[in-house]
Amino acid sequence: MIEKLKSKISDIHSVEVDLTQHPEIAVRYRIMSTPAIAINGKLEFTGMPKENDFLERVAKYIQP
C-alpha cells in the first residue's frame, strides 16, 4: 500500500519499526498488537487496513 501511495505522492515518508527492538515506541503509541500504523504521530490502525481505508485516512493529512 505504501509503495502505491509513494508513487502518487513523492514526498511522503514512511518508517517501519521492529517493536521488539524499540519497545518504547509500542508504549508511546499504546500498541497492543501488530501490525499497527501511525500517521503523523497518531495511531490510526491496529491490524492491516483495507487499502481504501488506508488511502482515505492518509488523504486527511495531505495539504491541498
PDB file of N, CA, C and O in Angstrom:
ATOM      1  N   MET A   1       0.814  -1.197   0.000  1.00  0.00           N
ATOM      2  CA  MET A   1       0.000   0.000   0.000  1.00  0.00           C
ATOM      3  C   MET A   1       0.858   1.263   0.000  1.00  0.00           C
ATOM      4  O   MET A   1       0.591   2.209  -0.741  1.00  0.00           O
ATOM      5  N   ILE A   2       1.888   1.263   0.838  1.00  0.00           N
ATOM      6  CA  ILE A   2       2.697   2.475   0.942  1.00  0.00           C
ATOM      7  C   ILE A   2       3.451   2.743  -0.346  1.00  0.00           C
ATOM      8  O   ILE A   2       3.639   3.900  -0.724  1.00  0.00           O
ATOM      9  N   GLU A   3       3.886   1.693  -1.025  1.00  0.00           N
ATOM     10  CA  GLU A   3       4.595   1.895  -2.292  1.00  0.00           C
ATOM     11  C   GLU A   3       3.669   2.524  -3.330  1.00  0.00           C
ATOM     12  O   GLU A   3       4.090   3.388  -4.100  1.00  0.00           O
ATOM     13  N   LYS A   4       2.425   2.097  -3.350  1.00  0.00           N
ATOM     14  CA  LYS A   4       1.441   2.679  -4.267  1.00  0.00           C
ATOM     15  C   LYS A   4       1.231   4.157  -3.930  1.00  0.00           C
ATOM     16  O   LYS A   4       1.132   4.995  -4.826  1.00  0.00           O
ATOM     17  N   LEU A   5       1.165   4.463  -2.660  1.00  0.00           N
ATOM     18  CA  LEU A   5       0.993   5.847  -2.228  1.00  0.00           C
ATOM     19  C   LEU A   5       2.209   6.680  -2.592  1.00  0.00           C
ATOM     20  O   LEU A   5       2.073   7.820  -3.037  1.00  0.00           O
ATOM     21  N   LYS A   6       3.405   6.116  -2.403  1.00  0.00           N
ATOM     22  CA  LYS A   6       4.634   6.841  -2.742  1.00  0.00           C
ATOM     23  C   LYS A   6       4.725   7.139  -4.236  1.00  0.00           C
ATOM     24  O   LYS A   6       5.316   8.143  -4.632  1.00  0.00           O
ATOM     25  N   SER A   7       4.149   6.284  -5.056  1.00  0.00           N
ATOM     26  CA  SER A   7       4.175   6.538  -6.496  1.00  0.00           C
ATOM     27  C   SER A   7       3.289   7.727  -6.860  1.00  0.00           C
ATOM     28  O   SER A   7       3.506   8.371  -7.887  1.00  0.00           O
ATOM     29  N   LYS A   8       2.299   8.018  -6.029  1.00  0.00           N
ATOM     30  CA  LYS A   8       1.402   9.149  -6.270  1.00  0.00           C
ATOM     31  C   LYS A   8       1.871  10.419  -5.572  1.00  0.00           C
ATOM     32  O   LYS A   8       1.674  11.523  -6.080  1.00  0.00           O
ATOM     33  N   ILE A   9       2.495  10.258  -4.404  1.00  0.00           N
ATOM     34  CA  ILE A   9       2.930  11.391  -3.593  1.00  0.00           C
ATOM     35  C   ILE A   9       4.415  11.193  -3.307  1.00  0.00           C
ATOM     36  O   ILE A   9       4.783  10.420  -2.423  1.00  0.00           O
ATOM     37  N   SER A  10       5.245  11.873  -4.037  1.00  0.00           N
ATOM     38  CA  SER A  10       6.685  11.616  -3.966  1.00  0.00           C
ATOM     39  C   SER A  10       7.336  12.027  -2.648  1.00  0.00           C
ATOM     40  O   SER A  10       8.363  11.456  -2.283  1.00  0.00           O
ATOM     41  N   ASP A  11       6.786  12.978  -1.933  1.00  0.00           N
ATOM     42  CA  ASP A  11       7.444  13.448  -0.715  1.00  0.00           C
ATOM     43  C   ASP A  11       6.893  12.815   0.560  1.00  0.00           C
ATOM     44  O   ASP A  11       7.110  13.339   1.653  1.00  0.00           O
ATOM     45  N   ILE A  12       6.193  11.708   0.436  1.00  0.00           N
ATOM     46  CA  ILE A  12       5.692  11.013   1.628  1.00  0.00           C
ATOM     47  C   ILE A  12       6.838  10.205   2.231  1.00  0.00           C
ATOM     48  O   ILE A  12       7.685   9.682   1.506  1.00  0.00           O
ATOM     49  N   HIS A  13       6.860  10.108   3.546  1.00  0.00           N
ATOM     50  CA  HIS A  13       7.945   9.417   4.253  1.00  0.00           C
ATOM     51  C   HIS A  13       7.339   8.321   5.125  1.00  0.00           C
ATOM     52  O   HIS A  13       6.351   8.559   5.821  1.00  0.00           O
ATOM     53  N   SER A  14       7.918   7.132   5.093  1.00  0.00           N
ATOM     54  CA  SER A  14       7.440   6.043   5.943  1.00  0.00           C
ATOM     55  C   SER A  14       8.617   5.372   6.640  1.00  0.00           C
ATOM     56  O   SER A  14       9.736   5.339   6.129  1.00  0.00           O
ATOM     57  N   VAL A  15       8.328   4.843   7.816  1.00  0.00           N
ATOM     58  CA  VAL A  15       9.337   4.156   8.600  1.00  0.00           C
ATOM     59  C   VAL A  15       8.709   2.881   9.148  1.00  0.00           C
ATOM     60  O   VAL A  15       7.617   2.907   9.716  1.00  0.00           O
ATOM     61  N   GLU A  16       9.409   1.769   8.971  1.00  0.00           N
ATOM     62  CA  GLU A  16       8.970   0.507   9.554  1.00  0.00           C
ATOM     63  C   GLU A  16       9.818   0.264  10.797  1.00  0.00           C
ATOM     64  O   GLU A  16      11.046   0.334  10.742  1.00  0.00           O
ATOM     65  N   VAL A  17       9.162  -0.021  11.913  1.00  0.00           N
ATOM     66  CA  VAL A  17       9.850  -0.175  13.190  1.00  0.00           C
ATOM     67  C   VAL A  17       9.617  -1.578  13.734  1.00  0.00           C
ATOM     68  O   VAL A  17       8.478  -2.042  13.788  1.00  0.00           O
ATOM     69  N   ASP A  18      10.677  -2.248  14.134  1.00  0.00           N
ATOM     70  CA  ASP A  18      10.585  -3.539  14.800  1.00  0.00           C
ATOM     71  C   ASP A  18      10.380  -3.254  16.290  1.00  0.00           C
ATOM     72  O   ASP A  18      11.295  -2.792  16.971  1.00  0.00           O
ATOM     73  N   LEU A  19       9.187  -3.530  16.783  1.00  0.00           N
ATOM     74  CA  LEU A  19       8.863  -3.190  18.170  1.00  0.00           C
ATOM     75  C   LEU A  19       9.616  -4.048  19.178  1.00  0.00           C
ATOM     76  O   LEU A  19       9.711  -3.681  20.349  1.00  0.00           O
ATOM     77  N   THR A  20      10.147  -5.172  18.748  1.00  0.00           N
ATOM     78  CA  THR A  20      10.975  -5.946  19.677  1.00  0.00           C
ATOM     79  C   THR A  20      12.311  -5.262  19.911  1.00  0.00           C
ATOM     80  O   THR A  20      12.936  -5.450  20.954  1.00  0.00           O
ATOM     81  N   GLN A  21      12.747  -4.471  18.942  1.00  0.00           N
ATOM     82  CA  GLN A  21      13.986  -3.709  19.078  1.00  0.00           C
ATOM     83  C   GLN A  21      13.749  -2.340  19.711  1.00  0.00           C
ATOM     84  O   GLN A  21      14.660  -1.764  20.308  1.00  0.00           O
ATOM     85  N   HIS A  22      12.524  -1.815  19.582  1.00  0.00           N
ATOM     86  CA  HIS A  22      12.185  -0.481  20.093  1.00  0.00           C
ATOM     87  C   HIS A  22      10.849  -0.522  20.847  1.00  0.00           C
ATOM     88  O   HIS A  22       9.869   0.064  20.388  1.00  0.00           O
ATOM     89  N   PRO A  23      10.801  -1.198  21.985  1.00  0.00           N
ATOM     90  CA  PRO A  23       9.542  -1.318  22.725  1.00  0.00           C
ATOM     91  C   PRO A  23       9.008   0.027  23.227  1.00  0.00           C
ATOM     92  O   PRO A  23       7.817   0.153  23.513  1.00  0.00           O
ATOM     93  N   GLU A  24       9.869   1.013  23.332  1.00  0.00           N
ATOM     94  CA  GLU A  24       9.413   2.339  23.780  1.00  0.00           C
ATOM     95  C   GLU A  24       8.408   2.939  22.804  1.00  0.00           C
ATOM     96  O   GLU A  24       7.559   3.736  23.202  1.00  0.00           O
ATOM     97  N   ILE A  25       8.495   2.573  21.560  1.00  0.00           N
ATOM     98  CA  ILE A  25       7.540   3.075  20.566  1.00  0.00           C
ATOM     99  C   ILE A  25       6.179   2.424  20.781  1.00  0.00           C
ATOM    100  O   ILE A  25       5.150   3.088  20.661  1.00  0.00           O
ATOM    101  N   ALA A  26       6.164   1.137  21.096  1.00  0.00           N
ATOM    102  CA  ALA A  26       4.899   0.455  21.407  1.00  0.00           C
ATOM    103  C   ALA A  26       4.232   1.109  22.608  1.00  0.00           C
ATOM    104  O   ALA A  26       3.012   1.273  22.634  1.00  0.00           O
ATOM    105  N   VAL A  27       5.026   1.481  23.597  1.00  0.00           N
ATOM    106  CA  VAL A  27       4.489   2.144  24.785  1.00  0.00           C
ATOM    107  C   VAL A  27       3.949   3.521  24.419  1.00  0.00           C
ATOM    108  O   VAL A  27       2.851   3.892  24.835  1.00  0.00           O
ATOM    109  N   ARG A  28       4.716   4.274  23.644  1.00  0.00           N
ATOM    110  CA  ARG A  28       4.307   5.629  23.269  1.00  0.00           C
ATOM    111  C   ARG A  28       2.962   5.636  22.541  1.00  0.00           C
ATOM    112  O   ARG A  28       2.112   6.485  22.807  1.00  0.00           O
ATOM    113  N   TYR A  29       2.777   4.689  21.625  1.00  0.00           N
ATOM    114  CA  TYR A  29       1.546   4.641  20.827  1.00  0.00           C
ATOM    115  C   TYR A  29       0.498   3.698  21.401  1.00  0.00           C
ATOM    116  O   TYR A  29      -0.585   3.547  20.836  1.00  0.00           O
ATOM    117  N   ARG A  30       0.822   3.065  22.523  1.00  0.00           N
ATOM    118  CA  ARG A  30      -0.086   2.112  23.178  1.00  0.00           C
ATOM    119  C   ARG A  30      -0.481   0.983  22.229  1.00  0.00           C
ATOM    120  O   ARG A  30      -1.650   0.606  22.146  1.00  0.00           O
ATOM    121  N   ILE A  31       0.493   0.460  21.530  1.00  0.00           N
ATOM    122  CA  ILE A  31       0.271  -0.625  20.581  1.00  0.00           C
ATOM    123  C   ILE A  31       0.244  -1.937  21.348  1.00  0.00           C
ATOM    124  O   ILE A  31       1.188  -2.273  22.062  1.00  0.00           O
ATOM    125  N   MET A  32      -0.850  -2.671  21.191  1.00  0.00           N
ATOM    126  CA  MET A  32      -1.009  -3.949  21.870  1.00  0.00           C
ATOM    127  C   MET A  32      -0.847  -5.127  20.912  1.00  0.00           C
ATOM    128  O   MET A  32      -0.625  -6.255  21.352  1.00  0.00           O
ATOM    129  N   SER A  33      -0.957  -4.875  19.606  1.00  0.00           N
ATOM    130  CA  SER A  33      -0.775  -5.932  18.623  1.00  0.00           C
ATOM    131  C   SER A  33      -0.261  -5.316  17.326  1.00  0.00           C
ATOM    132  O   SER A  33      -0.375  -4.112  17.096  1.00  0.00           O
ATOM    133  N   THR A  34       0.303  -6.172  16.492  1.00  0.00           N
ATOM    134  CA  THR A  34       0.840  -5.703  15.226  1.00  0.00           C
ATOM    135  C   THR A  34       0.191  -6.467  14.091  1.00  0.00           C
ATOM    136  O   THR A  34      -0.284  -7.582  14.306  1.00  0.00           O
ATOM    137  N   PRO A  35       0.154  -5.914  12.901  1.00  0.00           N
ATOM    138  CA  PRO A  35       0.748  -4.641  12.531  1.00  0.00           C
ATOM    139  C   PRO A  35      -0.067  -3.473  13.084  1.00  0.00           C
ATOM    140  O   PRO A  35      -1.250  -3.601  13.398  1.00  0.00           O
ATOM    141  N   ALA A  36       0.596  -2.358  13.189  1.00  0.00           N
ATOM    142  CA  ALA A  36      -0.046  -1.116  13.620  1.00  0.00           C
ATOM    143  C   ALA A  36       0.491   0.009  12.738  1.00  0.00           C
ATOM    144  O   ALA A  36       1.660   0.006  12.351  1.00  0.00           O
ATOM    145  N   ILE A  37      -0.369   0.960  12.430  1.00  0.00           N
ATOM    146  CA  ILE A  37       0.038   2.065  11.558  1.00  0.00           C
ATOM    147  C   ILE A  37      -0.284   3.383  12.244  1.00  0.00           C
ATOM    148  O   ILE A  37      -1.424   3.654  12.620  1.00  0.00           O
ATOM    149  N   ALA A  38       0.761   4.195  12.396  1.00  0.00           N
ATOM    150  CA  ALA A  38       0.597   5.554  12.918  1.00  0.00           C
ATOM    151  C   ALA A  38       0.824   6.518  11.763  1.00  0.00           C
ATOM    152  O   ALA A  38       1.698   6.307  10.923  1.00  0.00           O
ATOM    153  N   ILE A  39       0.035   7.564  11.734  1.00  0.00           N
ATOM    154  CA  ILE A  39       0.162   8.589  10.699  1.00  0.00           C
ATOM    155  C   ILE A  39       0.300   9.931  11.405  1.00  0.00           C
ATOM    156  O   ILE A  39      -0.557  10.322  12.198  1.00  0.00           O
ATOM    157  N   ASN A  40       1.387  10.627  11.106  1.00  0.00           N
ATOM    158  CA  ASN A  40       1.672  11.928  11.728  1.00  0.00           C
ATOM    159  C   ASN A  40       1.593  11.871  13.248  1.00  0.00           C
ATOM    160  O   ASN A  40       1.033  12.765  13.883  1.00  0.00           O
ATOM    161  N   GLY A  41       2.160  10.812  13.828  1.00  0.00           N
ATOM    162  CA  GLY A  41       2.237  10.703  15.274  1.00  0.00           C
ATOM    163  C   GLY A  41       0.983  10.224  15.962  1.00  0.00           C
ATOM    164  O   GLY A  41       0.905  10.276  17.190  1.00  0.00           O
ATOM    165  N   LYS A  42      -0.013   9.754  15.210  1.00  0.00           N
ATOM    166  CA  LYS A  42      -1.260   9.281  15.801  1.00  0.00           C
ATOM    167  C   LYS A  42      -1.510   7.851  15.331  1.00  0.00           C
ATOM    168  O   LYS A  42      -1.475   7.574  14.132  1.00  0.00           O
ATOM    169  N   LEU A  43      -1.763   6.943  16.275  1.00  0.00           N
ATOM    170  CA  LEU A  43      -2.068   5.566  15.917  1.00  0.00           C
ATOM    171  C   LEU A  43      -3.404   5.550  15.177  1.00  0.00           C
ATOM    172  O   LEU A  43      -4.436   5.920  15.735  1.00  0.00           O
ATOM    173  N   GLU A  44      -3.374   5.122  13.929  1.00  0.00           N
ATOM    174  CA  GLU A  44      -4.572   5.129  13.098  1.00  0.00           C
ATOM    175  C   GLU A  44      -5.151   3.735  12.859  1.00  0.00           C
ATOM    176  O   GLU A  44      -6.364   3.588  12.713  1.00  0.00           O
ATOM    177  N   PHE A  45      -4.295   2.712  12.818  1.00  0.00           N
ATOM    178  CA  PHE A  45      -4.773   1.359  12.553  1.00  0.00           C
ATOM    179  C   PHE A  45      -4.036   0.349  13.410  1.00  0.00           C
ATOM    180  O   PHE A  45      -2.824   0.448  13.602  1.00  0.00           O
ATOM    181  N   THR A  46      -4.764  -0.610  13.918  1.00  0.00           N
ATOM    182  CA  THR A  46      -4.190  -1.804  14.508  1.00  0.00           C
ATOM    183  C   THR A  46      -4.705  -2.948  13.654  1.00  0.00           C
ATOM    184  O   THR A  46      -5.915  -3.123  13.504  1.00  0.00           O
ATOM    185  N   GLY A  47      -3.803  -3.714  13.103  1.00  0.00           N
ATOM    186  CA  GLY A  47      -4.184  -4.710  12.117  1.00  0.00           C
ATOM    187  C   GLY A  47      -4.015  -4.116  10.731  1.00  0.00           C
ATOM    188  O   GLY A  47      -3.791  -2.915  10.583  1.00  0.00           O
ATOM    189  N   MET A  48      -4.121  -4.947   9.735  1.00  0.00           N
ATOM    190  CA  MET A  48      -3.915  -4.496   8.359  1.00  0.00           C
ATOM    191  C   MET A  48      -5.204  -3.889   7.821  1.00  0.00           C
ATOM    192  O   MET A  48      -6.212  -4.587   7.708  1.00  0.00           O
ATOM    193  N   PRO A  49      -5.188  -2.593   7.485  1.00  0.00           N
ATOM    194  CA  PRO A  49      -6.406  -1.960   6.977  1.00  0.00           C
ATOM    195  C   PRO A  49      -6.648  -2.317   5.514  1.00  0.00           C
ATOM    196  O   PRO A  49      -5.735  -2.735   4.801  1.00  0.00           O
ATOM    197  N   LYS A  50      -7.878  -2.147   5.088  1.00  0.00           N
ATOM    198  CA  LYS A  50      -8.186  -2.263   3.666  1.00  0.00           C
ATOM    199  C   LYS A  50      -7.517  -1.085   2.969  1.00  0.00           C
ATOM    200  O   LYS A  50      -7.395  -0.004   3.545  1.00  0.00           O
ATOM    201  N   GLU A  51      -7.091  -1.293   1.753  1.00  0.00           N
ATOM    202  CA  GLU A  51      -6.352  -0.271   1.029  1.00  0.00           C
ATOM    203  C   GLU A  51      -7.124   1.043   0.939  1.00  0.00           C
ATOM    204  O   GLU A  51      -6.548   2.108   1.159  1.00  0.00           O
ATOM    205  N   ASN A  52      -8.403   0.988   0.624  1.00  0.00           N
ATOM    206  CA  ASN A  52      -9.198   2.218   0.506  1.00  0.00           C
ATOM    207  C   ASN A  52      -9.275   2.968   1.831  1.00  0.00           C
ATOM    208  O   ASN A  52      -9.205   4.196   1.855  1.00  0.00           O
ATOM    209  N   ASP A  53      -9.417   2.237   2.928  1.00  0.00           N
ATOM    210  CA  ASP A  53      -9.457   2.874   4.249  1.00  0.00           C
ATOM    211  C   ASP A  53      -8.139   3.570   4.557  1.00  0.00           C
ATOM    212  O   ASP A  53      -8.117   4.687   5.073  1.00  0.00           O
ATOM    213  N   PHE A  54      -7.040   2.894   4.234  1.00  0.00           N
ATOM    214  CA  PHE A  54      -5.714   3.462   4.462  1.00  0.00           C
ATOM    215  C   PHE A  54      -5.522   4.735   3.645  1.00  0.00           C
ATOM    216  O   PHE A  54      -5.112   5.764   4.183  1.00  0.00           O
ATOM    217  N   LEU A  55      -5.813   4.671   2.359  1.00  0.00           N
ATOM    218  CA  LEU A  55      -5.629   5.832   1.481  1.00  0.00           C
ATOM    219  C   LEU A  55      -6.527   6.993   1.898  1.00  0.00           C
ATOM    220  O   LEU A  55      -6.120   8.153   1.842  1.00  0.00           O
ATOM    221  N   GLU A  56      -7.736   6.678   2.313  1.00  0.00           N
ATOM    222  CA  GLU A  56      -8.665   7.720   2.766  1.00  0.00           C
ATOM    223  C   GLU A  56      -8.141   8.411   4.019  1.00  0.00           C
ATOM    224  O   GLU A  56      -8.219   9.634   4.137  1.00  0.00           O
ATOM    225  N   ARG A  57      -7.609   7.629   4.952  1.00  0.00           N
ATOM    226  CA  ARG A  57      -7.081   8.201   6.198  1.00  0.00           C
ATOM    227  C   ARG A  57      -5.858   9.059   5.929  1.00  0.00           C
ATOM    228  O   ARG A  57      -5.719  10.132   6.517  1.00  0.00           O
ATOM    229  N   VAL A  58      -4.965   8.609   5.050  1.00  0.00           N
ATOM    230  CA  VAL A  58      -3.773   9.377   4.718  1.00  0.00           C
ATOM    231  C   VAL A  58      -4.177  10.691   4.038  1.00  0.00           C
ATOM    232  O   VAL A  58      -3.570  11.733   4.285  1.00  0.00           O
ATOM    233  N   ALA A  59      -5.186  10.638   3.198  1.00  0.00           N
ATOM    234  CA  ALA A  59      -5.638  11.825   2.470  1.00  0.00           C
ATOM    235  C   ALA A  59      -6.039  12.952   3.417  1.00  0.00           C
ATOM    236  O   ALA A  59      -5.920  14.125   3.063  1.00  0.00           O
ATOM    237  N   LYS A  60      -6.511  12.615   4.610  1.00  0.00           N
ATOM    238  CA  LYS A  60      -6.894  13.631   5.592  1.00  0.00           C
ATOM    239  C   LYS A  60      -5.715  14.498   6.030  1.00  0.00           C
ATOM    240  O   LYS A  60      -5.893  15.645   6.439  1.00  0.00           O
ATOM    241  N   TYR A  61      -4.507  13.933   5.938  1.00  0.00           N
ATOM    242  CA  TYR A  61      -3.313  14.630   6.400  1.00  0.00           C
ATOM    243  C   TYR A  61      -2.577  15.367   5.293  1.00  0.00           C
ATOM    244  O   TYR A  61      -1.624  16.097   5.564  1.00  0.00           O
ATOM    245  N   ILE A  62      -2.999  15.190   4.072  1.00  0.00           N
ATOM    246  CA  ILE A  62      -2.300  15.811   2.938  1.00  0.00           C
ATOM    247  C   ILE A  62      -2.843  17.201   2.715  1.00  0.00           C
ATOM    248  O   ILE A  62      -4.053  17.408   2.624  1.00  0.00           O
ATOM    249  N   GLN A  63      -1.931  18.149   2.627  1.00  0.00           N
ATOM    250  CA  GLN A  63      -2.319  19.532   2.368  1.00  0.00           C
ATOM    251  C   GLN A  63      -2.639  19.693   0.877  1.00  0.00           C
ATOM    252  O   GLN A  63      -1.888  19.208   0.030  1.00  0.00           O
ATOM    253  N   PRO A  64      -3.742  20.367   0.551  1.00  0.00           N
ATOM    254  CA  PRO A  64      -4.093  20.565  -0.873  1.00  0.00           C
ATOM    255  C   PRO A  64      -3.136  21.505  -1.583  1.00  0.00           C
ATOM    256  O   PRO A  64      -3.300  21.767  -2.775  1.00  0.00           O
TER     257      PRO A  64
END
